């Protein structure tokens, strides 16, 4: 993994970036209960 990263990028930074990406993607991938509203990006974009 270290050979794939540009010099000066700690592996922990890549791990944090992947964790954040997964957290942002999860509501759009995991099926939601029928009684819940569909997931949208609007609430997160307004912050």
VEXSETI-124509 format. One record per atom (N, C-alpha, C): residue number from 1; atom name; y, z, x. Coordinates in nm, 2 decimals, always signed. Atoms other than C-alpha are relative to their C-alpha. Last residue first. Layout:
<drenlos>
NUM CA Y Z X;
...
</drenlos>
This chain:
<drenlos>
47 N -0.03 -0.12 -0.08;
47 CA +2.25 +0.64 -2.46;
47 C +0.08 -0.04 +0.13;
46 N -0.13 -0.06 +0.04;
46 CA +2.27 +0.35 -2.70;
46 C +0.04 +0.12 +0.08;
45 N -0.11 +0.08 -0.05;
45 CA +2.00 +0.14 -2.53;
45 C +0.13 +0.06 -0.03;
44 N -0.01 -0.02 -0.14;
44 CA +1.73 +0.41 -2.58;
44 C +0.12 -0.08 +0.06;
43 N -0.04 -0.14 -0.04;
43 CA +1.80 +0.42 -2.95;
43 C +0.01 +0.02 +0.15;
42 N -0.14 -0.03 +0.03;
42 CA +1.80 +0.03 -2.98;
42 C +0.04 +0.15 +0.03;
41 N -0.07 -0.04 -0.12;
41 CA +1.47 -0.04 -2.80;
41 C +0.15 +0.05 -0.03;
40 N -0.10 +0.10 -0.03;
40 CA +1.27 -0.04 -3.12;
40 C +0.07 +0.05 +0.13;
39 N -0.07 -0.03 -0.12;
39 CA +0.94 +0.13 -3.22;
39 C +0.11 -0.11 +0.03;
38 N +0.04 +0.07 -0.12;
38 CA +0.83 +0.06 -3.58;
38 C +0.09 +0.04 +0.12;
37 N -0.07 +0.12 -0.02;
37 CA +0.90 +0.34 -3.82;
37 C -0.04 -0.08 +0.12;
36 N -0.11 -0.01 -0.09;
36 CA +0.62 +0.59 -3.88;
36 C +0.08 -0.14 +0.01;
35 N -0.11 -0.07 +0.06;
35 CA +0.40 +0.60 -4.19;
35 C +0.13 +0.01 +0.09;
34 N -0.06 +0.09 +0.10;
34 CA +0.16 +0.33 -4.05;
34 C +0.13 +0.07 -0.07;
33 N +0.05 -0.03 +0.14;
33 CA +0.08 +0.55 -3.75;
33 C +0.08 -0.09 -0.10;
32 N -0.07 -0.11 +0.07;
32 CA +0.18 +0.38 -3.42;
32 C -0.06 +0.02 -0.14;
31 N -0.02 +0.02 +0.15;
31 CA -0.04 +0.16 -3.20;
31 C +0.07 +0.13 -0.06;
30 N +0.09 -0.09 +0.08;
30 CA +0.02 +0.22 -2.83;
30 C +0.03 -0.02 -0.15;
29 N +0.14 +0.05 -0.03;
29 CA +0.19 -0.08 -2.65;
29 C -0.10 +0.08 -0.09;
28 N +0.01 +0.14 +0.05;
28 CA +0.56 -0.06 -2.76;
28 C -0.15 -0.05 +0.01;
27 N -0.02 +0.01 +0.14;
27 CA +0.58 +0.32 -2.73;
27 C -0.02 -0.14 -0.06;
26 N +0.10 -0.06 +0.09;
26 CA +0.42 +0.31 -2.39;
26 C +0.02 -0.01 -0.15;
25 N +0.08 +0.10 +0.07;
25 CA +0.66 +0.07 -2.22;
25 C -0.10 +0.06 -0.10;
24 N -0.08 +0.08 +0.09;
24 CA +0.93 +0.32 -2.13;
24 C -0.08 -0.11 -0.08;
23 N -0.06 -0.08 +0.10;
23 CA +0.69 +0.58 -2.00;
23 C +0.08 -0.08 -0.10;
22 N +0.11 -0.03 +0.09;
22 CA +0.49 +0.32 -1.80;
22 C +0.06 +0.08 -0.12;
21 N +0.03 +0.12 +0.07;
21 CA +0.81 +0.20 -1.63;
21 C -0.11 +0.02 -0.11;
20 N -0.11 +0.03 +0.09;
20 CA +0.91 +0.55 -1.55;
20 C -0.02 -0.12 -0.08;
19 N +0.02 -0.10 +0.10;
19 CA +0.57 +0.63 -1.39;
19 C +0.11 -0.02 -0.11;
18 N +0.12 +0.04 +0.08;
18 CA +0.58 +0.30 -1.19;
18 C -0.01 +0.10 -0.12;
17 N -0.04 +0.12 +0.08;
17 CA +0.93 +0.39 -1.06;
17 C -0.11 -0.05 -0.09;
16 N -0.10 -0.04 +0.11;
16 CA +0.82 +0.74 -0.97;
16 C +0.04 -0.12 -0.08;
15 N +0.07 -0.07 +0.10;
15 CA +0.52 +0.60 -0.78;
15 C +0.09 +0.05 -0.11;
14 N +0.07 +0.10 +0.07;
14 CA +0.73 +0.35 -0.59;
14 C -0.08 +0.06 -0.12;
13 N -0.10 +0.07 +0.08;
13 CA +0.97 +0.62 -0.49;
13 C -0.07 -0.10 -0.08;
12 N -0.03 -0.09 +0.11;
12 CA +0.67 +0.84 -0.37;
12 C +0.11 -0.07 -0.09;
11 N +0.10 +0.02 +0.10;
11 CA +0.56 +0.55 -0.15;
11 C +0.03 +0.08 -0.12;
10 N +0.11 -0.10 +0.00;
10 CA +0.88 +0.58 +0.05;
10 C -0.09 -0.03 -0.12;
9 N +0.02 -0.04 +0.14;
9 CA +1.09 +0.26 +0.08;
9 C -0.12 +0.09 +0.00;
8 N -0.09 -0.10 +0.05;
8 CA +1.23 +0.24 +0.43;
8 C -0.02 +0.04 -0.14;
7 N -0.02 -0.12 -0.09;
7 CA +1.06 -0.08 +0.54;
7 C +0.10 +0.09 -0.06;
6 N -0.10 +0.02 -0.10;
6 CA +0.97 -0.31 +0.25;
6 C +0.02 +0.13 +0.08;
5 N -0.14 -0.04 +0.03;
5 CA +0.65 -0.22 +0.07;
5 C +0.09 -0.04 +0.11;
4 N -0.06 +0.09 +0.10;
4 CA +0.32 -0.42 +0.09;
4 C +0.15 +0.04 -0.02;
3 N -0.03 +0.13 -0.05;
3 CA +0.21 -0.26 +0.42;
3 C +0.07 -0.10 -0.10;
2 N -0.12 -0.01 -0.09;
2 CA +0.24 +0.09 +0.28;
2 C +0.04 -0.14 +0.06;
1 N -0.12 +0.00 +0.08;
1 CA +0.00 +0.00 +0.00;
1 C +0.12 +0.00 +0.09;
</drenlos>
